[in-house]
Amino acid sequence: MIEKMKWTREPADCRIDGQTIEIVTKPHTDLWQRTYYHFQNDNAPVLQAETDEKYFSFIVKTDFTESHQRFDQCGIVMYLDSENWLKASVEYENDEFQHLGSVVTNHGYSDWATTAIPADVKQMWYRFSRREDDYCVECSYDGVHYSQMRICHMHEGGGKIRFGIYACSPEESSFKAVFSDLAVTECAWKAHDGQQPD
C-alpha cells in the first residue's frame, strides 16, 4: 500500500519504516476553505494513492499521542485539489476533550462536523469507503467495530481520485503523527437495502 502512495505536499520531517509512517508537523499548516472563518489554508502535507476503482475501502490506524496544542490533527484525506477534498481526524482541544470530526469541501467551501471525545484517547482507526461519487467515513477505537461519522457526495469525486493520510498543526505547534496498518479492501460500505430510488 505505502509503496503506491505519493506526496501531494511533502512534510519537512517524515520517516517511513516498513508499514509505518511518521510525520512531524510544522506550525501553521492546515486544510480549510472559506466557510465561517473566511480564510483559505491549503498547506498540510498529504500522502496519497491514486485509483479509478469505484468501490473500495481504505483503512488506517492513527496515533497522536504527542498532540498537545489546539487543532493539532492527523487522519485520512481525499485531496483532489485545493477546493475539493475531505478529511477526518481527531483535533486536540485541551486536556479535557478533543474533537473527533470530519470536513467536506466541495467547490471551495468547507463544512465541519464534530463530536467531543475524551482527551485521553490517543489512537483512532478510520475507514474511508467509496461507492462511485458517494463516500462514507467511519471511525473505530479498536480497528474492529466501526461507527459512521459521515456519508457525503463529492461533486468532483466521480472519476480518478487520490486518497490517503495527512497531518497538520494550524497554530504555533509541532507534533509527531504515526500511521500504521494501512490497507485497501473490498468496499465495506454495502449497497443500501431500504427505500428504493424514485
Backbone bond lengths (Angstrom), bond angles and torsions (degrees), N, CA, C in turn:
res aa  C-N    CA-C-N  psi(-1)  N-CA   C-N-CA  omega(-1)  CA-C   N-CA-C  phi
1 M - - - 1.463 - - 1.534 111.26 -
2 I 1.346 116.26 -54.09 1.457 120.24 -174.82 1.526 111.72 -61.49
3 E 1.333 116.52 -36.44 1.460 119.83 -177.73 1.522 112.88 -65.29
4 K 1.329 117.40 -16.31 1.466 121.63 179.39 1.526 112.52 -93.23
5 M 1.313 116.83 -1.88 1.459 120.59 -174.28 1.525 110.83 -94.96
6 K 1.341 115.42 147.19 1.457 122.03 179.85 1.526 109.51 -130.92
7 W 1.319 114.95 150.11 1.465 120.04 178.84 1.518 110.51 -76.72
8 T 1.323 116.34 127.93 1.459 121.51 165.39 1.524 108.72 -80.50
9 R 1.317 115.36 -42.70 1.469 123.05 170.42 1.519 106.48 -138.67
10 E 1.306 117.20 122.48 1.463 121.14 -175.95 1.526 110.38 -88.84
11 P 1.328 117.38 136.52 1.467 119.55 177.11 1.522 110.66 -73.90
12 A 1.312 116.02 161.02 1.464 120.55 177.75 1.518 110.86 -70.06
13 D 1.332 116.64 -27.98 1.463 121.18 -174.42 1.520 109.11 -137.58
14 C 1.324 116.93 112.25 1.461 120.15 177.16 1.520 109.46 -151.74
15 R 1.328 116.38 160.54 1.459 122.07 178.40 1.517 108.81 -144.11
16 I 1.313 116.23 132.22 1.467 121.93 175.03 1.514 107.44 -116.35
17 D 1.333 115.84 118.31 1.462 122.18 -177.10 1.522 108.04 -127.01
18 G 1.333 115.66 99.33 1.458 119.30 -177.25 1.512 110.36 65.49
19 Q 1.326 116.54 -115.32 1.462 121.74 -178.96 1.528 112.19 -107.17
20 T 1.331 116.45 23.52 1.465 121.51 178.17 1.524 109.38 -121.99
21 I 1.330 115.49 136.07 1.462 121.80 179.30 1.525 108.35 -120.45
22 E 1.327 116.42 129.53 1.457 121.38 174.19 1.525 108.92 -115.99
23 I 1.309 116.14 129.04 1.458 122.46 176.09 1.517 108.19 -121.21
24 V 1.327 116.20 126.82 1.468 121.03 173.19 1.530 106.88 -99.75
25 T 1.317 115.69 117.48 1.461 120.11 -173.72 1.524 111.70 -74.96
26 K 1.329 114.68 157.48 1.455 121.95 172.25 1.531 108.93 -105.45
27 P 1.325 117.95 150.58 1.464 120.20 176.07 1.532 111.95 -60.60
28 H 1.324 115.04 150.02 1.469 123.34 174.20 1.530 112.46 63.81
29 T 1.335 116.01 37.75 1.468 121.54 172.87 1.521 108.48 -112.15
30 D 1.341 116.18 140.44 1.464 118.80 -173.96 1.527 109.72 -169.82
31 L 1.336 114.80 168.29 1.459 123.65 168.43 1.525 107.85 -127.98
32 W 1.314 116.95 118.96 1.475 122.12 175.36 1.516 108.56 -165.04
33 Q 1.343 116.09 147.19 1.464 120.56 177.93 1.534 111.23 -133.11
34 R 1.300 115.36 108.94 1.459 126.65 163.05 1.530 117.15 64.78
35 T 1.322 119.42 -64.19 1.466 122.67 -163.57 1.527 113.42 -45.83
36 Y 1.315 116.23 129.34 1.461 126.41 175.69 1.525 113.18 68.47
37 Y 1.335 116.67 -54.63 1.463 119.60 -176.58 1.529 112.12 -81.51
38 H 1.322 116.00 -22.12 1.471 123.82 177.95 1.529 114.60 72.15
39 F 1.349 117.51 -7.65 1.461 117.81 176.93 1.521 110.47 -90.22
40 Q 1.324 115.26 165.44 1.455 122.79 177.73 1.526 108.15 -125.74
41 N 1.333 116.08 113.74 1.458 121.86 178.80 1.525 108.76 -116.18
42 D 1.320 115.92 126.98 1.465 119.64 -172.72 1.530 109.82 -149.06
43 N 1.322 116.33 56.41 1.454 118.57 -176.16 1.524 114.06 -137.37
44 A 1.329 118.85 15.67 1.464 120.91 177.66 1.524 110.34 -73.34
45 P 1.334 118.32 141.09 1.462 119.99 174.25 1.528 111.08 -66.56
46 V 1.330 115.56 138.74 1.461 122.50 -174.79 1.526 108.38 -137.07
47 L 1.333 117.19 127.96 1.464 123.59 177.25 1.526 108.04 -118.76
48 Q 1.347 116.94 120.48 1.459 119.49 -170.14 1.534 112.47 -139.18
49 A 1.327 114.06 157.29 1.459 123.25 168.16 1.521 107.90 -105.74
50 E 1.313 116.30 156.80 1.465 121.47 -178.71 1.521 109.67 -113.91
51 T 1.340 116.13 142.36 1.454 119.58 179.51 1.520 110.71 -156.24
52 D 1.332 115.55 153.86 1.463 120.40 168.50 1.531 110.38 -113.01
53 E 1.341 116.26 10.87 1.463 121.51 176.76 1.528 109.03 -65.46
54 K 1.329 116.84 131.46 1.466 121.48 -174.08 1.527 113.87 -88.11
55 Y 1.330 116.96 -18.53 1.465 120.52 -176.19 1.527 109.44 -136.74
56 F 1.324 117.31 110.22 1.461 120.94 178.10 1.524 109.16 -165.92
57 S 1.328 115.30 169.66 1.459 122.08 172.05 1.521 109.26 -129.60
58 F 1.332 115.33 145.84 1.467 123.23 177.37 1.520 107.58 -121.99
59 I 1.331 115.94 129.98 1.460 122.37 -176.52 1.523 109.62 -121.81
60 V 1.328 116.98 140.77 1.463 121.36 175.16 1.528 109.54 -152.59
61 K 1.319 114.70 146.64 1.469 122.02 174.03 1.521 108.61 -102.15
62 T 1.319 116.71 133.11 1.460 121.51 178.26 1.521 110.34 -115.54
63 D 1.332 115.65 143.77 1.463 122.37 175.89 1.529 107.52 -128.35
64 F 1.325 115.52 120.15 1.466 121.56 -175.91 1.523 109.98 -126.19
65 T 1.329 114.92 39.47 1.467 121.67 -178.40 1.517 111.87 -53.61
66 E 1.342 116.66 -34.22 1.465 120.07 -174.61 1.526 114.24 -87.62
67 S 1.330 118.72 -4.04 1.468 119.28 179.17 1.526 109.38 -61.75
68 H 1.344 116.45 141.00 1.468 118.61 -172.23 1.530 113.55 -153.38
69 Q 1.320 117.20 -11.46 1.465 121.05 -176.94 1.532 108.89 -116.53
70 R 1.315 117.11 148.24 1.452 121.96 -179.25 1.532 111.38 -48.49
71 F 1.328 115.00 130.77 1.475 125.16 177.39 1.525 114.95 76.94
72 D 1.341 119.92 -1.45 1.468 119.36 169.44 1.525 108.40 -51.42
73 Q 1.335 117.69 133.90 1.469 119.49 -172.57 1.517 112.22 -157.38
74 C 1.336 115.55 154.92 1.460 121.93 171.38 1.517 108.01 -156.44
75 G 1.339 115.96 148.37 1.450 118.34 -178.76 1.512 112.33 176.81
76 I 1.326 115.30 -151.34 1.459 121.55 -179.47 1.521 110.12 -95.27
77 V 1.329 114.94 157.93 1.454 120.26 -179.82 1.521 109.75 -150.89
78 M 1.308 116.23 148.57 1.460 123.18 164.02 1.523 105.21 -125.23
79 Y 1.325 115.83 98.64 1.466 121.50 -175.03 1.518 108.49 -105.63
80 L 1.339 116.25 108.66 1.461 121.15 179.35 1.518 110.55 -90.96
81 D 1.323 116.25 -47.50 1.465 123.49 173.24 1.519 106.45 -161.98
82 S 1.315 117.75 -177.94 1.459 120.72 -171.54 1.526 113.43 -61.91
83 E 1.335 117.76 -21.90 1.464 120.24 -175.51 1.523 113.72 -112.96
84 N 1.341 117.05 5.99 1.467 120.63 -179.96 1.528 109.02 -143.68
85 W 1.335 115.42 104.38 1.460 120.32 -178.30 1.529 110.04 -166.95
86 L 1.315 114.96 165.36 1.464 120.58 170.84 1.518 108.33 -138.28
87 K 1.328 115.66 155.44 1.458 121.40 177.08 1.522 109.11 -148.75
88 A 1.331 115.33 157.32 1.462 121.71 174.18 1.517 107.99 -142.27
89 S 1.326 116.37 139.61 1.466 120.00 -174.81 1.519 110.71 -166.18
90 V 1.331 114.49 174.12 1.459 122.24 164.82 1.520 106.90 -105.04
91 E 1.324 117.01 125.20 1.459 121.86 179.08 1.529 109.48 -107.66
92 Y 1.324 115.13 124.04 1.462 120.22 179.05 1.531 109.86 -62.63
93 E 1.308 116.62 139.00 1.458 121.02 175.93 1.527 110.99 -119.64
94 N 1.327 117.40 -57.29 1.462 121.28 177.95 1.532 108.33 -160.63
95 D 1.336 117.42 -168.78 1.465 119.23 -176.07 1.524 112.91 -82.41
96 E 1.339 117.24 8.89 1.460 121.19 177.37 1.524 112.50 -112.04
97 F 1.339 117.70 -39.62 1.461 118.77 -177.86 1.526 111.04 -150.10
98 Q 1.330 114.63 164.38 1.455 123.60 176.26 1.528 108.19 -131.40
99 H 1.340 116.38 169.01 1.456 121.55 176.53 1.520 110.07 -106.62
100 L 1.318 116.69 114.93 1.457 122.09 168.42 1.521 106.07 -89.58
101 G 1.327 117.16 118.42 1.459 116.81 -173.03 1.507 113.84 -160.20
102 S 1.321 113.58 -178.49 1.463 121.28 -179.55 1.521 109.13 -144.76
103 V 1.329 113.85 151.17 1.461 121.95 176.77 1.519 108.13 -125.92
104 V 1.326 115.89 131.29 1.462 121.58 173.18 1.520 107.75 -117.48
105 T 1.314 116.05 128.48 1.459 122.05 -179.03 1.522 109.10 -121.72
106 N 1.315 116.06 113.81 1.459 123.18 176.71 1.522 108.91 -117.88
107 H 1.327 116.73 126.01 1.468 123.14 175.50 1.526 112.37 51.11
108 G 1.343 114.78 41.06 1.458 119.70 169.63 1.505 117.25 89.26
109 Y 1.352 118.09 10.71 1.461 120.16 178.30 1.523 109.89 -131.25
110 S 1.329 115.84 124.51 1.458 122.55 -177.64 1.520 111.03 -94.63
111 D 1.329 114.55 148.06 1.464 119.00 163.77 1.518 108.02 -122.11
112 W 1.335 116.74 165.82 1.459 120.99 -176.39 1.515 108.01 -141.58
113 A 1.329 116.82 118.15 1.456 122.73 177.06 1.520 108.47 -114.83
114 T 1.339 117.55 129.00 1.463 120.36 -174.73 1.520 112.00 -139.23
115 T 1.328 113.39 161.67 1.458 121.64 166.82 1.518 107.19 -140.40
116 A 1.317 117.10 147.81 1.460 120.88 -178.24 1.526 110.23 -82.03
117 I 1.336 116.03 137.28 1.462 121.99 173.73 1.527 107.87 -130.20
118 P 1.329 117.92 161.01 1.463 119.88 -177.14 1.525 112.51 -62.42
119 A 1.321 115.85 150.94 1.462 121.90 -178.05 1.521 112.59 -70.53
120 D 1.333 117.87 -17.91 1.463 118.82 -178.30 1.528 113.10 -84.01
121 V 1.331 118.58 -0.89 1.465 121.11 172.62 1.527 107.86 -74.47
122 K 1.325 116.70 123.38 1.466 120.64 -175.19 1.532 113.42 -123.44
123 Q 1.335 116.35 0.48 1.460 121.02 177.61 1.521 109.17 -139.83
124 M 1.326 116.01 147.12 1.464 120.40 175.85 1.527 108.64 -151.29
125 W 1.329 115.64 138.44 1.460 122.76 172.11 1.528 108.42 -96.96
126 Y 1.328 115.14 147.67 1.464 120.39 174.82 1.528 109.33 -130.02
127 R 1.327 114.26 147.11 1.461 121.13 172.41 1.524 108.26 -129.24
128 F 1.328 114.58 119.44 1.459 123.60 -178.31 1.526 107.04 -108.99
129 S 1.336 116.86 122.03 1.458 120.97 -175.74 1.516 111.26 -124.06
130 R 1.332 114.92 143.87 1.461 121.39 -179.58 1.520 110.86 -119.79
131 R 1.329 115.50 134.63 1.457 123.35 167.32 1.527 106.50 -129.99
132 E 1.324 116.18 92.68 1.464 124.30 -176.51 1.527 110.39 60.87
133 D 1.347 119.69 -112.26 1.466 119.54 179.47 1.527 112.56 -107.01
134 D 1.337 116.02 18.71 1.457 122.16 173.67 1.526 108.86 -113.00
135 Y 1.334 115.68 149.95 1.451 120.69 -171.84 1.525 111.23 -138.39
136 C 1.329 115.22 149.50 1.459 122.04 176.57 1.515 108.44 -128.74
137 V 1.328 116.31 134.45 1.460 122.26 176.17 1.522 108.04 -118.39
138 E 1.336 115.72 129.23 1.462 121.99 179.32 1.522 109.63 -127.33
139 C 1.326 116.10 160.05 1.459 121.43 177.37 1.514 109.87 -131.35
140 S 1.328 115.37 160.17 1.460 120.95 -178.05 1.519 109.55 -151.64
141 Y 1.334 116.59 141.88 1.449 120.88 175.77 1.527 112.14 -85.99
142 D 1.349 116.55 -18.25 1.464 119.50 -174.58 1.530 114.49 -127.04
143 G 1.337 118.01 -0.95 1.446 120.43 -178.54 1.512 114.07 77.66
144 V 1.320 117.32 5.58 1.471 122.36 -179.34 1.525 111.04 -118.40
145 H 1.314 115.28 -51.98 1.463 121.04 -177.17 1.528 109.15 -102.02
146 Y 1.333 116.53 115.29 1.466 122.41 -176.31 1.526 111.30 -106.55
147 S 1.331 114.82 145.15 1.461 121.68 176.50 1.521 109.06 -120.72
148 Q 1.320 116.07 138.68 1.467 120.96 -179.26 1.525 110.90 -67.57
149 M 1.322 116.09 131.05 1.455 122.53 172.32 1.521 110.76 -99.04
150 R 1.331 115.69 -39.93 1.453 118.63 -173.70 1.524 110.94 -166.63
151 I 1.331 115.36 143.96 1.464 123.56 163.99 1.517 105.96 -115.57
152 C 1.330 116.91 134.71 1.458 119.20 -177.90 1.524 110.97 -148.51
153 H 1.309 114.41 163.09 1.467 122.73 173.95 1.518 107.78 -109.20
154 M 1.327 116.06 136.91 1.454 120.75 175.74 1.520 108.47 -110.87
155 H 1.325 116.43 116.25 1.468 120.94 -174.08 1.523 112.23 -59.68
156 E 1.337 117.03 -31.96 1.469 120.89 -179.81 1.526 111.33 -108.32
157 G 1.324 116.89 20.19 1.463 121.09 -173.63 1.507 115.24 -104.39
158 G 1.335 117.94 25.93 1.453 119.82 -176.37 1.510 115.15 -95.05
159 G 1.325 118.17 -13.65 1.464 121.14 -177.09 1.509 111.75 -109.53
160 K 1.320 115.94 -135.68 1.457 120.75 176.67 1.520 109.01 -71.27
161 I 1.317 116.46 133.68 1.462 121.11 -178.13 1.521 110.52 -127.42
162 R 1.322 115.47 168.77 1.452 123.24 171.78 1.521 108.08 -125.71
163 F 1.317 116.29 141.23 1.464 121.26 -176.98 1.514 109.55 -148.04
164 G 1.338 116.31 152.54 1.453 118.88 179.73 1.510 113.37 170.67
165 I 1.346 116.19 -128.00 1.460 121.60 -171.75 1.527 110.51 -132.44
166 Y 1.334 114.83 160.56 1.466 121.16 176.02 1.521 109.02 -152.72
167 A 1.323 115.90 163.90 1.463 122.34 173.21 1.519 107.96 -154.08
168 C 1.332 116.51 145.34 1.462 118.90 -179.74 1.526 111.08 -161.96
169 S 1.324 113.61 165.22 1.469 122.38 178.23 1.525 108.36 -135.42
170 P 1.333 118.20 95.88 1.467 120.53 -175.24 1.528 114.65 -63.56
171 E 1.318 117.70 -26.56 1.457 119.02 -178.98 1.524 110.32 -102.10
172 E 1.321 117.19 -161.36 1.466 122.58 -176.31 1.525 108.86 -81.73
173 S 1.343 115.32 79.03 1.454 119.59 -171.58 1.512 110.66 -154.23
174 S 1.328 114.96 165.39 1.456 122.67 172.39 1.526 107.32 -153.74
175 F 1.334 116.89 139.72 1.456 120.39 176.39 1.520 109.56 -152.75
176 K 1.332 115.72 163.04 1.461 120.92 178.71 1.522 109.83 -95.27
177 A 1.338 116.36 121.91 1.461 123.00 175.08 1.522 108.22 -103.93
178 V 1.327 116.41 135.47 1.460 121.26 -177.08 1.523 109.50 -119.80
179 F 1.331 116.17 130.32 1.460 123.12 179.93 1.521 108.93 -120.20
180 S 1.334 116.35 136.30 1.460 120.10 179.72 1.532 109.78 -150.39
181 D 1.335 114.87 173.92 1.467 121.94 175.63 1.522 112.24 57.82
182 L 1.335 117.21 36.48 1.461 120.38 178.62 1.528 109.62 -70.24
183 A 1.321 116.51 136.43 1.464 120.63 -179.95 1.516 110.35 -156.63
184 V 1.318 115.62 146.02 1.463 122.77 170.15 1.522 107.31 -111.37
185 T 1.332 116.03 130.89 1.458 121.43 -177.41 1.530 109.76 -128.95
186 E 1.323 115.54 175.75 1.456 118.51 170.22 1.510 108.35 -62.82
187 C 1.311 117.15 158.10 1.468 120.98 -173.02 1.527 111.18 -63.15
188 A 1.336 116.13 117.45 1.464 121.90 178.51 1.525 111.97 -83.63
189 W 1.321 116.88 -10.04 1.464 123.18 179.07 1.523 106.83 -93.70
190 K 1.321 115.13 97.09 1.455 120.69 -171.80 1.525 111.62 -76.94
191 A 1.319 115.39 160.34 1.472 121.03 179.49 1.527 110.05 -60.58
192 H 1.305 115.65 145.15 1.471 121.90 179.98 1.524 109.55 -65.57
193 D 1.344 116.43 134.02 1.465 119.50 -177.17 1.536 112.13 -116.12
194 G 1.331 116.51 20.47 1.460 120.47 179.41 1.506 112.05 -102.51
195 Q 1.335 116.07 -126.09 1.462 121.58 -178.15 1.524 111.06 -59.49
196 Q 1.291 117.10 133.01 1.455 122.49 179.99 1.524 110.40 -83.82
197 P 1.345 116.54 154.90 1.468 119.57 178.47 1.526 111.66 -60.90
198 D 1.340 116.75 152.35 1.465 120.88 177.32 1.528 110.45 -67.25
